[in-house]
Amino acid sequence: MLDSKKLVDWDKLAAQHLATELNAGSSRVYHADRLHRLVQDSGAGPDEFLFRHPELHRIIFIKQAIRDGQYLEGRSNRIGTKLYFAFNETNAYEGGKSIFVGDPNFDNALAFQAGFDRKRGVEDYIRDRDIIQILDNLPSLDPFLLKDRLMAEAITPHPGYFEITQEEWTRIREHVMARFRPIVEFAYAGLDAARAQARLRQLVEKLWDAKDMDTLAPIIKAMELDRDEAPIALHAWKGVIYYDYRMATLESQIRRFAEWLGSGAEPIDLIPTANRKIVLDVRDATRGLLRDRWRKARSRLEEYNDAYRKLFIDKQSPGPFISFLGNASDIFGELGDALSRLDHATEVWRSITDRHGSRHLKYEPLHQVLSLAYRILE
C-alpha cells in the first residue's frame, strides 16, 4: 500500500479535478443531468423522460468502492452507487453533496435534495426507486448494461439517455446471442434437427430475456441451476459476455497508459530530489495497481472462456461451465469493478494530458494525475 503522505490532499485533488472525474466518459459515471438536458433539447416530452420526479435528473451517479461498509451490512457487493447533487444546478463542477444508495438517510436525503417523496404519487415513486435500484445492482454503468436492464423491466425512456448508437447496441447484442446459441443447442439436443433450428432463435431470445423459466427449463436442468436463482445467473452471464467484448476495446488504451507509466511519467521540470522520489513512487505504485487489476480481469475471463470452450467447442465435461454459472453473479461484479476502474483511470489520464497538450508533464500536474489514477485503481 502506498504511503498516503505521498498523495496530494484528496479533498484538494477532488476539487481541482471534479470536472475531470464527472466528464471522464467512463463506465463509472452516469451523468443523468447532462443527458437529460440533451434529451430536453431534442424536443422530447415528459413521457420519454427517465425519471418521473424531474429533480432526479439533476443527479450524477458514480460507482465507487465502499471503503467503510458498516451502514451497508448485508450488501451483496462492495461496489456502491453514489448520488452526487451539485450545489449549482447550472454548473455541477462547483461542488456538491453525495450519498450512497443504501445509506440509512438515503430516502430523507432524496426527499430533501430532489423532492423524492412517496406522497407525490406512489406509482411514480416506486418506478423511480426501481430505476435507482437497477443502477445500484449493476457493477458498472456501461450504456449497454444500463439500457439492457431497464428494457428487461419494460422501462424504455428516450434513447438519448444511453450513449450508445443503435449500430453498437445491435453489434453487442448479436455477439451475446451468438455466445448463447451453443447452450441452447446443448440443452435441446433431443429435438429433431428441423424442429430445433426452427425454435433456435426463439429460444435464444428467451435466454436473453431470462424470464420464461418454463421454456428455459431444459437449460436450467442441464446447467444444474436453481430455478429461482436462474434469472440472476443468466443475466450475470450476459454481463460477463459483455465485459469479455469490452475488454478487447479497452486493451489498446490501457496498454498506452501502461507504456506511459513505464517511460513517459517523469516530471520535465527541475525539482528537488525528494519531490522527484515522491512522484516516481506514486507512479510505480499506480503502475503496479494497473497491472494487477488488468491481470486479474484477464485471468477471470480466461477461466470463463476455457470453461465455455471445453463444453461447447471441445464437447468435454460441462463441469467447469456449470461451476462458472453458479458463480456468475460474483464474477460479473468483480469484472465490472475491475474494468470500470481501468476505464476510469485511463480516461482521467487521457483527459488531463490532453488538456495540457502533451503526455510530458511538469511535477504538479503529473503528481495530480498519478495520485488521482492511484485512488481510482486502489
Summary of the structure (lengths in Angstrom):
residues: 378
radius of gyration: 22.7
end to end distance: 8.6
largest distance: 77.2
contacts: 1115
relative contact order: 0.12
helix: 66%
strand: 7%
